[in-house]
Amino acid sequence: MGFFTKQFVDVIQWTETDPGILAYRYPMEGMEIQNGAQLVVRESQQALFFNEGTFADHFGPGTYTLNTQTLPILTYLQNWDKAFESPFKSDVYYFNLREQIDQKWGTPQPLTVRDREFGPLRIRAFGNYAYRIHDIETFWQKLCGTAEKRLSSEIDGQLRASIITALASGIGTGDIAFVDMARHQEELARRMGEAIAPAFANYGLELTNFALLSLTLPEELEKHLDRATSMRMVGDLGKYTQFQVADSVSQFAAGSDGTAAAGAGIGAGLALGQAMAQGLGVAKPEQPTDGTAADDVITLIDRLGDLFQKGILTQEEFNAKKAELLAKLK
């Protein structure tokens, strides 16, 4: 009665419902494969027969009739003769060879590397990668085993750990300064991919693409770099002062009609004369100490008073210049 209650499989096939499934064991509990059954292997799939945990026959895409001719390894392991036509038991695994794209990776904690310009830096990095199963037997031994199925999400942690380990090899040598890494980002990604590929191959996987999308520093160090960049843009502080003074005078003089511009030019010359002389590197002439100098100072103060009355100078500007001129009389 046991023979009649057994279920026999006539067609073996796997219709993928989730592209993230890397390996799938066809359910065979309480079932046997009918001699002459059909095996269907779709594109981007491969099927593998096992005999008590031992690798047997491989099948690529196509439809196969299962018998001693199409299962030579299993026939040998089971000691079947050529006329064998009875149902048989075997584990059948399907493997998804499709490329697993847009897999994310990132540093959970900042990675300390030595930079040739700034010394030790704590860097975060992010990107994506793609892979596919390359060596089925190695993949089954290292990551699959007797599990009913293996998902890409279940091995992500192990793969990301391999990437972080290789990250230090890619950017930790210090031969490229951090400020130049954006320009060499493609080269860094290539170098990291070469370092990661052997780790993936150890699991029977092929790394098909690796991208480094972002490198970031702690916020306080980014602010420091921003300040340093601003100083480089400004350049020589003296030249920057000259530029500011000249720009202020031209804007001030061009702000009104001709008469006002003329008065503004006089006011600018009086109020900004000292600043311009310093900015342009012109030494101040020695001030005479005789009576003529005193008359000149009083005359200048009168003129400043007129400019103040006309609104060209503010109260603060007038007081400051007046105090400066009076100090020369002492």
C-alpha positions in Angstrom: 0.0 0.0 0.0 3.0 2.3 0.7 3.9 2.2 -3.0 0.4 3.3 -4.1 0.3 6.2 -1.6 3.5 7.7 -2.8 3.3 10.8 -5.0 5.3 11.0 -8.2 6.6 14.1 -9.8 6.1 14.4 -13.5 7.2 18.0 -14.0 9.9 19.8 -12.0 10.0 23.6 -12.5 10.5 26.8 -10.6 8.5 30.0 -11.4 10.4 32.8 -9.6 8.1 35.1 -7.7 10.8 37.1 -6.0 14.0 38.2 -7.8 15.7 38.4 -4.4 15.6 34.5 -4.1 19.0 33.2 -4.9 18.5 29.5 -4.3 15.3 27.4 -4.0 15.0 23.7 -3.1 12.2 22.0 -5.0 9.8 20.4 -2.4 10.3 16.6 -2.5 9.2 15.5 0.9 7.2 12.2 0.5 7.6 12.4 -3.2 9.7 10.6 -5.8 10.7 11.7 -9.3 9.0 9.6 -12.1 11.5 8.1 -14.5 11.0 10.1 -17.7 9.7 13.2 -15.9 10.3 16.7 -17.4 12.7 19.1 -15.9 12.2 22.8 -16.9 15.0 25.3 -16.4 14.2 28.9 -17.4 16.6 31.6 -18.6 18.9 32.9 -15.9 18.4 29.7 -13.9 20.4 26.6 -13.3 19.3 23.3 -11.7 21.4 21.0 -9.7 20.7 17.4 -8.5 22.1 16.1 -5.3 22.5 12.5 -4.1 22.6 12.4 -0.3 24.4 15.7 -0.1 26.8 15.0 -3.0 26.7 17.2 -6.1 25.4 15.3 -9.1 24.1 16.6 -12.4 23.8 20.3 -13.6 21.3 21.6 -16.0 21.2 25.0 -17.8 18.2 26.6 -19.4 16.1 24.2 -21.4 13.6 21.3 -21.0 15.0 17.8 -20.2 13.6 14.3 -20.0 15.0 12.7 -16.8 16.5 9.2 -17.3 19.8 7.4 -17.1 21.0 9.2 -20.2 20.4 12.7 -18.9 21.4 11.9 -15.4 24.8 10.2 -15.9 26.3 11.3 -12.5 23.2 10.4 -10.5 23.1 7.1 -12.4 26.7 6.4 -11.4 26.2 7.4 -7.8 23.0 5.2 -7.5 24.5 2.3 -9.4 21.6 2.2 -11.8 21.8 0.1 -14.9 20.9 1.5 -18.3 17.5 -0.2 -18.2 16.6 1.5 -14.9 13.1 3.0 -15.1 11.9 3.1 -11.5 10.9 6.3 -9.7 13.8 7.8 -7.7 14.5 10.3 -5.0 16.9 13.2 -5.3 17.2 16.8 -4.0 16.8 19.4 -6.7 18.0 22.9 -6.2 17.3 25.9 -8.5 19.7 28.8 -8.6 18.9 32.3 -9.8 21.8 33.5 -11.9 20.2 36.9 -12.5 22.3 39.9 -11.6 21.3 41.4 -8.2 21.5 45.1 -8.9 21.4 48.3 -6.7 22.5 46.6 -3.5 23.3 49.3 -0.9 26.4 49.6 1.2 27.6 52.1 3.7 29.8 52.6 6.8 27.7 52.1 9.9 30.4 54.0 11.9 33.0 56.5 10.6 36.1 54.8 9.3 39.4 56.2 10.5 42.0 56.6 7.7 45.2 58.6 7.5 45.1 61.5 5.2 48.4 63.0 3.9 47.1 66.6 4.3 45.0 66.5 7.5 46.3 63.4 9.3 43.9 60.9 10.8 40.3 61.5 9.5 37.0 59.8 10.3 35.3 59.2 7.0 31.8 57.9 6.1 31.2 56.4 2.7 28.1 55.2 0.8 27.4 53.5 -2.5 25.9 50.5 -4.3 27.0 47.3 -5.9 25.8 44.4 -8.0 26.6 40.7 -8.1 25.5 37.3 -9.4 26.1 33.7 -8.6 29.1 32.5 -10.5 30.2 29.2 -8.9 27.1 27.3 -7.8 28.8 24.6 -5.8 30.8 27.1 -3.8 27.8 29.2 -3.2 25.8 26.2 -2.0 28.5 25.1 0.3 29.3 28.5 1.8 25.9 30.3 1.9 23.1 27.9 1.1 23.5 24.4 2.6 20.3 22.5 3.3 18.1 25.6 3.6 14.9 25.5 1.6 15.8 28.9 0.0 18.4 31.6 0.3 17.5 35.3 -0.1 19.8 38.1 -1.1 18.7 40.0 2.0 20.0 37.1 4.2 23.6 37.5 2.9 23.7 41.3 2.7 25.3 41.7 6.1 28.2 39.3 5.2 28.8 41.0 1.9 28.7 44.5 3.4 31.3 43.4 6.0 33.6 42.4 3.1 33.1 45.8 1.5 33.9 47.7 4.7 37.1 45.7 5.1 38.2 46.5 1.6 37.3 50.2 2.0 40.3 50.6 4.3 42.5 49.1 1.6 41.0 51.5 -1.0 41.3 54.8 0.7 43.4 54.1 3.8 46.7 54.2 2.0 46.8 58.1 2.1 48.1 58.4 -1.4 45.1 60.5 -2.4 44.2 63.5 -0.1 40.6 63.7 0.9 40.0 67.0 -0.9 41.1 65.3 -4.1 39.0 62.2 -3.6 36.0 63.6 -5.4 38.1 64.0 -8.5 39.5 60.5 -8.2 36.2 58.9 -7.1 36.0 56.6 -10.1 39.6 55.4 -9.5 38.8 54.8 -5.8 35.7 52.7 -6.8 37.8 50.6 -9.2 40.5 50.0 -6.6 37.9 49.1 -4.0 36.1 46.8 -6.4 39.4 44.9 -7.1 39.9 44.5 -3.4 36.4 43.3 -2.8 36.1 40.8 -5.7 38.2 38.0 -4.1 36.0 38.1 -1.0 32.9 37.7 -3.2 34.5 34.9 -5.2 35.1 33.1 -1.9 31.3 32.8 -1.6 30.9 31.7 -5.3 29.7 35.2 -6.3 30.9 37.6 -9.0 31.1 41.3 -8.3 29.7 42.8 -11.5 29.6 46.5 -10.5 30.8 48.6 -7.6 30.0 52.4 -7.1 31.3 54.9 -4.6 28.6 57.6 -4.4 29.6 59.7 -1.4 32.4 60.4 0.9 31.7 62.7 3.9 33.5 64.0 7.0 32.2 64.9 10.5 30.4 68.2 10.5 33.0 70.1 12.5 35.8 69.1 10.1 33.6 70.1 7.1 33.2 73.6 8.6 37.0 73.8 9.0 37.5 72.9 5.4 34.9 75.5 4.3 36.8 78.2 6.2 40.1 77.1 4.7 38.5 77.1 1.2 37.2 80.6 1.8 40.7 81.9 2.8 42.1 80.3 -0.4 39.5 82.1 -2.5 40.3 85.4 -0.8 44.0 84.9 -1.2 46.3 87.7 -0.1 44.4 89.7 2.5 46.1 93.0 1.4 44.9 92.5 -2.2 41.4 91.7 -0.9 41.3 94.9 1.1 42.4 96.9 -2.0 39.6 95.3 -4.0 37.0 96.1 -1.2 38.1 99.8 -1.0 38.1 100.3 -4.8 34.7 98.7 -5.2 33.2 100.7 -2.3 34.4 104.0 -3.8 33.1 103.2 -7.3 29.7 102.2 -6.0 29.5 105.3 -3.8 30.4 107.7 -6.6 28.0 106.1 -9.1 25.1 106.1 -6.7 23.5 109.5 -7.6 23.5 112.3 -10.2 26.7 114.1 -11.3 26.6 116.8 -8.5 26.0 114.3 -5.8 28.7 112.0 -7.3 31.2 114.9 -7.1 30.3 115.6 -3.5 30.4 111.8 -2.8 33.9 111.7 -4.4 35.1 114.4 -2.0 33.4 112.7 0.9 34.8 109.3 0.0 38.3 110.8 -0.4 38.1 112.3 3.1 36.4 109.5 4.9 38.1 106.6 3.1 41.4 108.2 2.3 43.2 106.6 5.1 41.7 103.2 4.4 42.5 103.4 0.7 46.1 104.4 1.5 46.5 101.5 3.8 44.8 99.1 1.3 46.9 100.3 -1.6 50.1 100.2 0.5 50.8 104.0 0.2 52.7 105.4 3.1 51.2 108.4 4.9 53.2 111.6 4.4 54.7 113.2 7.4 52.3 115.9 8.8 53.8 119.4 9.3 53.7 120.8 12.8 53.7 124.5 12.1 50.8 127.0 12.0 50.0 126.2 8.4 49.2 122.6 9.4 46.8 123.9 12.1 45.0 126.0 9.5 44.7 123.1 7.2 43.2 120.9 9.9 40.6 123.6 10.8 39.8 124.0 7.1 39.3 120.2 6.7 37.0 120.1 9.8 34.9 122.9 8.3 34.6 120.9 5.0 33.7 117.8 7.0 31.0 119.8 8.7 29.5 120.9 5.4 29.5 117.2 4.2 27.8 116.2 7.4 25.2 118.9 7.0 24.5 117.7 3.5 24.0 114.2 4.7 27.1 112.8 2.9 28.8 111.8 6.2 27.1 110.3 9.2 27.4 111.6 12.7 29.8 108.8 13.6 31.9 109.3 10.5 32.2 113.1 11.2 33.1 112.6 14.9 35.7 110.0 14.1 37.4 112.1 11.4 37.2 115.2 13.5 38.8 113.5 16.4 41.5 112.2 14.1 42.3 115.7 12.8 42.3 117.3 16.2 44.7 114.7 17.4 47.3 116.0 14.9 47.3 119.4 16.6 48.6 118.0 19.9 
